[in-house]
Amino acid sequence: MSRRTAMALLLLANALWGASYLAARVALNTLPPPLMGALRFSIASLLLWPLLLLARARWSGNPRRAAPWRVQRTDFPRLLGLGLLGVAVNHLVTTWGQSLTTATDAALLIVSEVIFTSLLAARVHRERLGRWKRVSVIVGTAGVTALVLGNRGGRGGGGLARVAGDGLIMAGLFAESVYTVLGVGLARKYGPVALLALVYAASLIVWLPTLTWYAVGGHFPPVGLAAAGGVLYLALANSLLCPLIWFKVLPHWGSNMGAISLLAQPLVGAILGVGVLHEPLTPGVAAGGCLVMLALYLGSLADRSMPADPGRGRGISLQPAPGRAALPPVRTQVMERRGSSSCALLCRLTP
């Protein structure tokens, strides 16, 4: 895969992720947040597990990676916690916030996840924040502050409800960051796609009773084509296609390219929010958006200053092909050397 193709695929994935804010906003016009999450992750889990079963040869040919259907007993509590915190709680809090604020705000607030993940990695794993990373955190914090406080007066609609929605989204992103940092070890053990399937399955503890309550209790609202399309987009594009693209490209090209491509996500989300949903472009949104984009760019500079991934650009994967000997340790330890914040970007554990 050429560098141009790899970047095009990563930009496509982030553009699709950026469009998810529009899809979620459309679906939330009809569906309550718990029902939307239950439908989205039930569909995604139902489709992801057959794909993993079809790829059983990947695990049988890789003795260093545990098969997802052979989970060690000691990993069950962590997987359950990640499924509840990183999927169920994160989704419920975030979508509740999206129902109160705009798709534009939700897209731009993605920088909060970068800030939280960097700070948590420094705290939990004692990672050193480099110069560009520190500047990125400061600029991102200023962007979030401008974005949230700029909506306080209610210019362009929303007022305090919009501020509360922004706060809920940041709370959900914090839960997502905790999930990402704490799940890095499991991602190395089972592989990011398998871990995604496992935490989706763990989150069904919340989603299946939710679906049952809405269906049996007569609380299921009429679902139009727009809401159904929004849920299917979130399940198929957001929770399946985009992660599969991400996992296919980044083990070969490294987190540097992934960090740069992240710029597409808030940009597409904000453009769709303003252009399609006709959300107001207030001075606070404009200033906050510019600072968010700058923070993400500075974060990519921080990643570029780290040691290059061995084999990047030469099509060398971090896991061996079936039937072949394991790669030298220096290549299999790339993520450990680059730290958990870069590993989190590489694994993209978030749904």
N, C-alpha and C positions, 0 to 999 in steps of 0.2 A: 504494500500500500504506500503510495507516494505521500509526501508531506502535504501537498495541496489537497489530495483526497481526504486525508485524515482531518485537516482543518475544516474542510467543507462539511464532513460528517458531524464534527463536534459543534460547528455553528448551527447545523440543522437541528441537532438535539437540543441545544439551548434555545433556539428559536421556538421549537415546539414546546419546550418547558415554559417559555415566556408567554405563549398563547394560552397556556393552561389557566392563567388568571382570568382571562376573558371567558373561557369555558366554565370555570367554577362560578363566576358571577352570573352567567346565564342560568346555570343549573340551580343556583341558590334562589332564583326568583320563584321557583316552584317547589323545590325540595328543601326540607330542613337539614341542617348540617349532619346530624347523626345518620339519617337515611342516605344522604349522598355518600358519606364515607362507607357505610355498610355495602351499598351497591358497588362502589368503585373497587374496594379492596377484595370483595368476594369474587367479582369478575376477574380481577387481576390474578388472584391466587389460583382460581380455577384454571386459568390459561397458562400460568407460569410453571406449575408443577409438571404437567405433561411435557413441556419443553425440557425440563431437567431430566426427566426419566428417559427421554430420547437421547440425551447426551451422557448416558451412564459411562460410555467409554472414556470420557475425560477423567473421571475419577478412578476407574479401574487402571488407567495408564499412568496415574500420578500418585505414587504412594505417600507423598508429602501432604496431600490435601484430602481431608476427610469427606466422605460422601454425605450429602444432606439427609439421607434416610438412615444414617447411622450416627445419630447425635449422641455424644457422650452424656451420661447422666449428670455430670457436674456442670454441663453447659445449659441445661434446661432452665434453671432460674434466671440466668442472664438473658437467654433468648426470650423468655416470657416477659422479662422486664423491658427489653428493647422493643418487643412488639407492642406492649401496652403504652410505654412512654413515647417511643419514636414514631409509632404509626397511629395508634388510637387517640391518645391524649393530644399529640401534636396536631393531628387532623381535626379533631373536634374543636380545639382552641383556635387554630388558624382559620378554619372555615367560619366559625362564629365571628371572628374578626373581619373576614372578608365580606360577611353579610352586612356589616356596619360601615365599612369604608369603601374605597374605590379600588378597582383593579389596578389603576396606576400606582397607588400607594403600595398595594400588596407586592407588585413587581419590583418596585424600587427598594422596598424594605428587605430584599434578599441579602443586602450587604450586612444586615444584622447577624445572619448566620455565619458569615465570614469572620466578623468581629468576635462573636461568642466562641466559635470553634478555635480561633487563634488563642484567645485568652484562656479557655479551658485546657487546651493542649499545653500551654505554658504552666498552668497551675497543676494539672494532674500528672503530666509526664515530664515536668521540669524543662520544657523546651525553651530555648532562648529566642526571644522576639528580635529579629534583625532590624536594622535601621528602617528599611522600606516597609517592613511589616508594621512597625510602630507608627510610622507616619500614616500608613493605610488605615490603621485602627482609629487614629485621631480624626482623619478626614472623614471616614465613614461615620463615626459618631456625630460629627458636626452635620453631616448630610441627613442622618436620621432625625437629629434634633430640629433642623430646619423644616424637614418634611412634616413632622408631627406637630410642632408648635405653630407652624404656618397655617394649620387647619383649625387652630383653637378658636379663632373668631368666627368661624362658620362661613367665610367668604367662599363662594362657589359651592356651598352645600355641605352638610355633614355636621359641622360644629363639634361639640363635645362627643357626640356619638361616633364621629369619624376618628377622633383622637383615641377614644376607647377601642375602636376597631384596630387601629394601628398598634396600640399596646398589646392587644390580644395576639395579633400576628407575631409581634416580637417575642411574646411569651411562648408561642408555639415553636418559633425558630430556636429559642433557647433550649426547649425540650429536644428539638431535633439535633442541636449541637451536642448536647449531653449524650444522646443516643449515638451520634457519629463517633465522638471521641472514645466512648467506652466500648463501642463495637468494633474498633479497628483490629483487635486481637482475633476476634471471631471471624472477621473477613479474611484475615491471613490464613486461618485454619480451614475454613470451608469454601472460601472463594466468595466474592461479593455478590454474584448472582444467586448462589445457593443461600447465602445469608439473607438476601432480600426475600426469597421464597419462604425461609423459615420464620422470619419476623412477620411476614404477611399472614402466615398460618397461625402464629401466636396471637395476632390481633383479632383473629376470628372469634376469640373468646368474647370479645365485645361486639363484633359486627353481627354474628349469627343470632344472638338473642335480640339485637336491635331489629334485624329484619323480621324475626318472628313476631315481635311486639307490634310492628307497623302492619304486618300482613294479617295476623290473627285478630288483633284488636280493632281492625277497621280504620286505622289511622293512615293508611297508605293514600297519599293524594293522587289525583289524576296527573299522569306524566305525559306532557306533550312532546313533540318532536325535538324542540329546542333543549329541554331538560334532559331527554334521553340521549341526545347527541353530545351534550356537555359531559354527562357521566361516562359515556363510552369513550369520549376523547381522553378523559382523565385516566380511565382504566387501561386503555390500549396504548395511547401515546405517552402519557405521563409516567405510568407505572410499569410499562413493558418495553415499548419500542425505544424510548430515550435511554433508559438504563442499559439496554442491550447494546446500543450504539456506543455508549460511553465506555462500557467494559470491553468492547471489541477494540477500540482505538487506543485508549490510554495506557494499557500494559505495554504497547509497542512504542508510544511516543512520549509518555511521561506526563506529569502533572503540570509542567510549564505550559504546554499547549492548551491543556484544559483550563488553566487559570485565565488565559487570554480569551478563550471562547466564551467564558462566563459573562463577558460584557454584553453578549447578544441577548441574554435572558431579560434583564430589566429594561433594555432598550426596546425590544419587541413588545413586552408587556405594557410599557408606558405608551407606546405608539398606538397599540390596539385600544387601550383604555380611553385615550383622548380622541382617536380617530373614529373608532367604531361605536363605543358607548357614549361618546360625546361628554366625557368627564372634563370638568374645568381644569385648565392649566393655570393654576394660581402662582403668584411669585414664590410661595413656599415650596410648591411642588417643583417649579423650575430650578430654584436654587438647590434644593435637596437632591434633585435628580442629577444635576451636574456634579455635585460633591460625591454622590454615590458612584457614578461612573468613574470619577477620578480615583476614588478609593479602590475600586476593583482593578483599575489599571496599575496602581501602585502595588497592590497585592500581587499582580502578575510579575512585576519587577522583582519582588522579594523571592518568588519562586524561581525566577530565571537566575538569580544570584547563587542558588544552591547548586551542589554538584550535579552534573548531568547524569541522567540515567544511563547505565551501561546498555549498549545495544539500541538506544533510541535512534529511530530513523533507519535501522537496519532490519526491522521486522522481527526482532527477538522478543518473544513473549516471556512474561515472568513465570509462566508455568510450562512444563515440558509437554511436548506432543505425546499422544498415546504411543506406548511401546518404545519410547526413547529414554535415554538416561537423563537424570535430572541435570539441570543447568548448574554451572559452577556456583558456589555459595555467594560470590560477590554479586551475581545478578539476582539471586533470590532474596538478598538482603537489602535491595534498593530501598524498599519502603521503610524498613527499620532505620536506615541511615538518614533518610530524608525527613524523619519525624512524623508524628501522627497527624499533624495538620495537613501536610502534603499527602500523606497516605489516605486521609479522609477524602481529599479531593480526588485522588486516584480511585478509591473504592466507591465513591459517591453512594454512600449507604442510604441517603435520604430518599424517600419515596416520591 
